[in-house]
Amino acid sequence: MKNLDIVRSKIFTFKSLAQQLGKWRALKKSIVFTNGCFDIIHLGHIDYLSKSADEGDILIIGLNTDGSVRKLKGRNRPVIEERSRSFILASLHFVDAVVLFDEETPFKLIKLVQPDVLIKGSDYPVNEIIGSDIVLNKGGEVKTIDFLPGYSTTDIINKINNLNN
């Protein structure tokens, strides 16, 4: 299989992910889920995602579509469109699946995945993390990861804007 085919094989729809989840579950794989916009991938994202992957066997990323990013972050976002963002994330060796979701929250996706470990940034209290109730009720874990200081997409955008002014 060629490298680009491997990357493509990690990008799922809800339906194809449901089928793949059955295979991973049959192999007794521990499923880790996180989500985000991941616009302009930077070292902070890599740090967060690699630490997330370390929490289990399979890392699934719920990726906001362009429309849901605009609802959350404003009309000028995302900077990088969803197809590119999904390919970039799927190209990371420690990422097993990327699935786009169009809602403002990944609740439906978390309900489908039923992860063993749900991860968000530590800027969220555990009791406010969407889907934490689903994961905790099935005996899973909800964990937070500190962000790498000095790295954010907003900071990158502001830096570019300052250079252009």
N, C-alpha and C positions, 0 to 999 in steps of 0.2 A: 504494500500500500504506500502510495506517495504521501509526503508530508502534508500537503494541502488537503488530501483526502482524510487523513487522520484528524486534522483540525475540523473539517466539516462534520466528521462523524461524532464530534463532541457537542454539536449544536442541535438541540432537541426542540420539538413541539411538546405541548402538554401530552398528546397522545403517544408519541414515540418515547417520551420520558417514562410514562406509566408502564410501558412494556419493558423498558430497560431496568426500571426499579425492581420489577419482579425477578429479573435475572440476578441483580446484585443481592437482593434479599435471600434468594435461594443459596447464594454463595456465602451467606452470613456476613456480608460486608456492613460495616458501620457507616451510616450515611450522615454527612455533615452538610448543612445548608446555610448559605448566607446570601444576601442580596444587596443591590445597590445600582447606582447609575454608571459608575466607573467611566466617567467622561474624562478624557485626556489621562490615560494610564500613567502613573508615576510611582516612584519608589514607595510611597505610603501605601498605595494599593497592593503592590507586590508583597510588602511586609505583612499587611493584614491578611491577604489571601493565602500566603504560604503558612502563616500561623494557623489559619482556619483549617487548612488541609492537614496539618499535623494532628488535629483533634479526632481523626477517624480514617477510614479506608477510602472513602469516595467523597469528593467535594463537588457539590452542585451549587452553581451560582444562578440566582434569579436576577435577571438583568432588565431594568426598566426600559420599555420601548421609548422611542423619541417622543411620542405623545405624552407618556406619563412623566418623562423628565421635564417637558415644558410645563406641565401642570404643577410640578413640585418646585422647579427652579427658575421659571420665567421663560419668556418667548425667545430669548437669545441662547437658550440651551436646548439640547446638548450641542457642544462644539463638534464632537465626533458622532456621526450617525450610527444607528443601532447595528447595522450589518458589520461595520468596521469594529465597533466595540465588542461584538460577540466573537468575531474571528480573532481579535487580539487576545481576549480572555481564554478562548479555547486553545490557543497556541501555547499556553503555559503548561508545562509538563505535569504540574500538580493539580490541574483542573480536569475533572472528569466529565462534567456536563455544564452547559450553559443553556438556559431557557429564558426566552423573552416573556415578560408579562406586561399587560397594558393598563392595569389598574394602578391606583396610587399606592397601594400596599400589596405585598406578596401573599396575603392571607389565603387565597384560593390555591396558590402554588404550594404553600406550606401544608395545606390540608391534603393535597395530592401526594407530596413527597413523604410526609410523616417522618421527618428526620430524627435520627438518634441524638444529634447535637445541632442546636440552632445557635448561630453566632451573629452578633452585631457589634458595632463599635461601642466602646465604654461610655460614650456620651448618652447612651440610652440606659435608664434603669431597667433591670430585668423584667419587672412587672409591667413595663410599658412597651416591651418588644412585641410587635405583632406576631401572633402565632405561638407565643410562649405557652399559652394555656394548652394548645394542642400537644406540644412536645412534652410538657410536664405531666399532663394527664396520661400519657402513654409510657411514662417512666423514663423519658429522655432528659437531656441536660440543656440548659440555656446558659451560654457563656458570652462574656464580653471581652473584647480585645482593645487595648489602648492603641490609639493612633500614633504613628511615628511623627513626632513634633517637626514642624517646619515644612510639611508636605500636604498640600491640598490643591484641588483643581481650581478653586476660587482664587487662591494665591497666585497660581500660574496665570490665570486670566487677567488678574489685576496687574501683574508684572508686565505682561504683553501690552495691556492698555497704557501703562505708564511709559513704556518704550515708544509707543506710537504718538504720545502727546508731546 
